Amino acid sequence: MGPEETNPDDFTKFDRINIFDFRRTLPRMDRESKLDLSGRATGAGKRKRSRAIISVKAGQGKVTVNGKPMIEYFLMPSQRHRLLMPLSVTHYTCLLDVDIQVRGGGLTGQCEACIPALAKAISNYDVNTRPLLKYLKMMRTDPRVVERKKPGLLKARKGQVYVRR
């Protein structure tokens, strides 16, 4: 039997399509809600230098940020709108109490850190919301950070101006 007469059953090459089809037929692991003893679910997120830890539980829909109401902490309406987006798309706006602990960075970075943290907390509370939050890219943490300053330069990329005379 020559190389052109190989048996297809003996052929064990896996290309991308075969591996993808193999993974598609595997049974999915059933996810469960990750609630602690008091019925809370938590999630963490970050953006630039900001870090947010959020816990959600069943309640009246109160949102507190570092012990203050959200309206007093985030003054800009656009920040409040972006912060409440995971709650509004999953229809948990007035059903969950949200407690946010956020540190570092500025107010916009803190708001952006709260979005994936809240999405992860909601998906830990109710696993059926996970596909929607992933599709809307709310579970994703923004990887961009400030570039470091290099030696011999004024900033990360800014150099000295060349003077001819």
Secondary structure per residue as TSV (DSSP state, phi and psi in degrees):
chain	resnum	aa	ss	phi	psi
A	1	M	-	360.0	120.7
A	2	G	-	-86.6	177.9
A	3	P	G	-67.0	-23.1
A	4	E	G	-84.9	-7.6
A	5	E	G	-110.4	44.3
A	6	T	-	-79.2	150.2
A	7	N	-	-79.7	128.0
A	8	P	G	-64.1	-23.7
A	9	D	G	-72.2	-26.6
A	10	D	G	-85.0	-7.2
A	11	F	-	-81.6	114.8
A	12	T	-	-113.1	24.6
A	13	K	-	-77.6	130.8
A	14	F	-	-109.1	113.3
A	15	D	-	-98.2	-179.0
A	16	R	H	-61.4	-36.8
A	17	I	H	-66.7	-43.7
A	18	N	H	-65.6	-40.1
A	19	I	H	-66.1	-39.6
A	20	F	H	-63.7	-44.2
A	21	D	H	-64.2	-37.3
A	22	F	H	-63.9	-44.0
A	23	R	H	-68.9	-29.4
A	24	R	H	-67.6	-33.5
A	25	T	H	-83.7	-8.2
A	26	L	S	-69.3	143.6
A	27	P	-	-69.3	141.3
A	28	R	-	-81.5	145.4
A	29	M	-	-76.1	130.8
A	30	D	-	-75.6	128.0
A	31	R	-	-87.3	150.9
A	32	E	-	-124.1	155.2
A	33	S	-	-66.9	138.9
A	34	K	-	-105.5	83.2
A	35	L	-	-107.7	143.2
A	36	D	-	-86.0	-171.2
A	37	L	T	-65.9	-27.3
A	38	S	T	-92.1	7.9
A	39	G	S	82.2	22.3
A	40	R	-	-100.4	146.8
A	41	A	E	-120.6	141.6
A	42	T	E	-120.4	159.7
A	43	G	E	-153.7	152.9
A	44	A	E	-127.7	147.6
A	45	G	E	-151.1	162.9
A	46	K	E	-147.8	156.4
A	47	R	E	-157.2	122.0
A	48	K	T	53.5	-115.9
A	49	R	T	-97.8	1.6
A	50	S	E	-89.8	142.0
A	51	R	E	-130.5	132.9
A	52	A	E	-127.7	137.4
A	53	I	E	-124.5	124.5
A	54	I	E	-123.3	136.5
A	55	S	E	-122.8	136.8
A	56	V	E	-122.1	147.4
A	57	K	E	-149.6	164.1
A	58	A	E	-64.9	136.2
A	59	G	S	-175.3	-148.5
A	60	Q	S	-98.8	-4.5
A	61	G	-	99.6	22.8
A	62	K	-	-80.2	135.4
A	63	V	E	-119.7	117.7
A	64	T	E	-119.1	140.2
A	65	V	E	-121.2	115.1
A	66	N	T	51.9	39.6
A	67	G	T	86.1	-7.8
A	68	K	E	-104.7	155.9
A	69	P	E	-64.1	150.4
A	70	M	H	-59.7	-34.4
A	71	I	H	-65.8	-32.3
A	72	E	H	-79.7	-28.1
A	73	Y	H	-86.1	-53.3
A	74	F	-	-96.8	105.0
A	75	L	-	-82.2	-29.0
A	76	M	S	-80.4	133.0
A	77	P	H	-62.0	-31.6
A	78	S	H	-66.1	-36.2
A	79	Q	H	-66.8	-42.4
A	80	R	H	-65.3	-38.7
A	81	H	H	-64.0	-45.2
A	82	R	H	-66.5	-35.3
A	83	L	H	-66.5	-38.5
A	84	L	H	-87.0	-0.4
A	85	M	H	-58.8	-45.7
A	86	P	H	-61.6	-33.7
A	87	L	H	-69.6	-40.6
A	88	S	H	-72.3	-36.9
A	89	V	H	-73.2	-24.7
A	90	T	T	-96.2	1.5
A	91	H	T	61.6	36.1
A	92	Y	-	-110.3	22.6
A	93	T	T	-59.9	-48.8
A	94	C	T	-106.7	17.3
A	95	L	T	-110.5	-17.8
A	96	L	E	-121.2	138.0
A	97	D	E	-89.1	131.1
A	98	V	E	-116.1	125.5
A	99	D	E	-116.3	117.6
A	100	I	E	-111.5	129.2
A	101	Q	E	-116.1	115.6
A	102	V	E	-131.9	138.4
A	103	R	E	-137.4	149.3
A	104	G	S	83.5	158.0
A	105	G	S	71.0	-166.0
A	106	G	-	-99.3	-179.0
A	107	L	H	-65.8	-39.8
A	108	T	H	-68.3	-41.1
A	109	G	H	-64.0	-37.3
A	110	Q	H	-66.1	-40.4
A	111	C	H	-63.1	-43.2
A	112	E	H	-67.9	-28.5
A	113	A	H	-73.2	-27.5
A	114	C	H	-74.7	-25.8
A	115	I	H	-64.7	-54.4
A	116	P	H	-67.8	-29.7
A	117	A	H	-65.0	-43.7
A	118	L	H	-67.8	-39.1
A	119	A	H	-63.4	-41.2
A	120	K	H	-68.0	-37.3
A	121	A	H	-66.0	-41.3
A	122	I	H	-66.2	-40.1
A	123	S	H	-69.6	-28.7
A	124	N	H	-73.2	-29.5
A	125	Y	H	-75.3	-45.4
A	126	D	-	-133.3	110.5
A	127	V	G	-70.7	-17.0
A	128	N	G	-74.4	-14.2
A	129	T	G	-86.8	-10.6
A	130	R	H	-60.1	-46.8
A	131	P	H	-60.6	-39.3
A	132	L	H	-66.4	-43.9
A	133	L	H	-66.7	-35.9
A	134	K	H	-69.9	-38.0
A	135	Y	H	-64.9	-37.9
A	136	L	T	-83.9	4.2
A	137	K	T	59.9	37.2
A	138	M	-	-91.5	-16.0
A	139	M	S	-83.4	-9.4
A	140	R	-	-86.0	133.8
A	141	T	-	-92.3	134.3
A	142	D	-	-72.8	119.1
A	143	P	-	-80.9	-6.5
A	144	R	-	-72.1	132.2
A	145	V	-	-133.7	170.7
A	146	V	-	-70.4	135.1
A	147	E	-	-74.0	141.7
A	148	R	-	-73.3	154.3
A	149	K	-	-77.8	137.2
A	150	K	-	-100.3	150.7
A	151	P	T	-66.9	141.1
A	152	G	T	88.6	-6.4
A	153	L	S	-114.9	159.5
A	154	L	S	-77.8	-38.6
A	155	K	S	-132.9	-156.9
A	156	A	S	-62.1	-40.0
A	157	R	S	-129.1	-10.5
A	158	K	-	-79.4	128.5
A	159	G	-	-110.5	179.2
A	160	Q	-	-73.6	150.1
A	161	V	-	-77.4	132.4
A	162	Y	-	-76.7	125.0
A	163	V	-	-108.0	122.8
A	164	R	-	-74.5	-37.7
A	165	R	-	-122.5	360.0
